[in-house]
């Protein structure tokens, strides 16, 4: 925060009289309008004693609306009150981080040694008088550098540092800091000494050995070659990891790194710069990169910078936080619980750990191009640094929303299996509306295969017609059987018998009736949804939209969680681990699944059919094939549970409602100091109501915990 804000500090000096001069030493903020946009402007405290400050913090509020400008100005003032002293300290010290200063000096050393080496190669064409004159010039320059150092005049090394600064993308402080200037002057004198020795006939390698050892530079030829840039390391990483899934991950990380650092030398990625990078990434919205507007109808994408996405999310969060901060009718624990639902989710720690691994892959690949080894942050260091960025605010919550992938409940399964997709809908484009048509295509079969066979999405959408087999008396699917559908690993390649539910719904008859023009793929319309080879992702987006329209979309129990639902059913039915792993395509001992499943078809068919969905299948005259008539999975009513929290995180209020009544079935309001006996009576009453009902608990973990604790008191 300090670094970003310091870069926006502007200095105003004017000899022209102005009304604002009357408020020269006034430190209060005010709004400034330039054109149609409002700006936040605040004079910084004095830097030098006995002098008024002429430095201002000036930031665009990015709005034309006065009311919004006032709100955002108040938000910035709140931030300034906590960060203002850091800004002033940065201006006072005017220092670079030690690692950044070292990066600059190392680049100066590398560039100058490379120059001296080139001049050594051309030295044979110079006369003795020219070489002696150059030696005298360098000796005189060293004397001048010493005199300039005593005056703290760093102008002699400004050009060298500026050139290094442009390459490693580390801005030079203005004016140049004393510590950095002194080190640069010393380095320049030592480089002049090396050049003098070379001019006298020594080779640059031994002449510079002590200087290189002092700065930790090893092999001369390796050190002086042009630095390996981030973009070059990116290309090498792609060569080292050619699989499509890895290349997608590499590209996503490299674009983030290039936007944050620029195309800098890999060796300048010090640990401090890595920390700043991960702190920046931790602020990225979870849905970052999806606001470009590009889709299958619009090929041109807008350029959306990550900093803009961060600032937009920060502004939205601030409005929500301040609105809740003003409320006095709820506890801080309840405010934090509400914030977890309202704040913009940011990248999860798991994602940041994956990005750290991507950085390590890039640094290792850079060594193949000759770059020296760069130490990368550990997972613990990333976690600790991100945690250290938390402000001292009782309402601070970092919302990430990691996906837990929960199995579908019986109630949701019953709703899904009797939805219009399977019982009759109005048109191909409105699968969620009731009607008298059923189209058995990918939208119909793919989710049923996931739910009854526990496959992965990509394994199903890429199935070919030739993958339907008849083996040992059973119809089967050859999962991940070809080079274009190789699966997640070798164990993904397997032969799985088609469960009875799909056979009863007429899957085999549907397959046998497919016309020749249908093509090679079993579900061509699913594969055609993607133009860039991400068939599973494109179909998932399509089906999640359908689930949303059906009112069945859930963050944790999503489309892919159907696989987990099936495997949970098998576990509940006490199917042995080996059979479950073979059906799911998980690693199964030392025998590949392709061999195990080929010889145990009957056993696997029996195992897969133990997943009981409790549905009735029959024929309807208008369809001409078997359909799902009803589901008996969930007969009990579904109750909605709402909870608010006390300051201590216990249940302050509990309300239980059902869909059929406007009045709650149960209401509890906690007393100021309830006795244990009263809490037990409430819990017993609650237990009676919930005995024969399914519950929809709050998404917030703290609220669920408070409700479950109240239940435990019965």
Secondary structure as UniProt FT lines:
FT   HELIX           2..7
FT   STRAND          9..11
FT   HELIX           19..23
FT   TURN            24..25
FT   STRAND          30..34
FT   TURN            35..36
FT   STRAND          37..43
FT   TURN            49..50
FT   STRAND          55..60
FT   HELIX           66..93
FT   HELIX           98..121
FT   HELIX           123..125
FT   HELIX           128..150
FT   TURN            151..152
FT   HELIX           155..168
FT   HELIX           178..199
FT   TURN            200..201
FT   HELIX           204..207
FT   HELIX           209..214
FT   TURN            215..216
FT   HELIX           220..224
FT   HELIX           230..240
FT   HELIX           244..261
FT   HELIX           266..268
FT   HELIX           271..281
FT   TURN            282..283
FT   TURN            286..289
FT   TURN            296..297
FT   HELIX           306..325
FT   HELIX           332..342
FT   HELIX           349..368
FT   TURN            369..370
FT   HELIX           379..388
FT   TURN            394..395
FT   HELIX           410..417
FT   HELIX           420..423
FT   STRAND          425..427
FT   TURN            428..429
FT   STRAND          430..434
FT   HELIX           442..453
FT   HELIX           457..461
FT   HELIX           465..467
FT   STRAND          468..471
FT   TURN            472..473
FT   STRAND          474..479
FT   HELIX           483..485
FT   HELIX           490..492
FT   STRAND          494..497
FT   HELIX           500..504
FT   TURN            505..506
FT   HELIX           507..512
FT   HELIX           516..518
FT   TURN            522..523
FT   HELIX           524..527
FT   TURN            528..529
FT   HELIX           535..549
FT   TURN            550..551
FT   HELIX           561..572
FT   TURN            573..574
FT   HELIX           577..584
FT   TURN            589..590
FT   HELIX           593..599
FT   HELIX           601..608
FT   TURN            609..610
FT   STRAND          615..619
FT   TURN            621..623
FT   STRAND          626..631
FT   STRAND          638..645
FT   TURN            647..648
FT   STRAND          651..658
FT   TURN            659..660
FT   STRAND          666..669
FT   TURN            672..673
FT   HELIX           676..690
FT   TURN            691..692
FT   STRAND          694..696
FT   HELIX           701..712
//
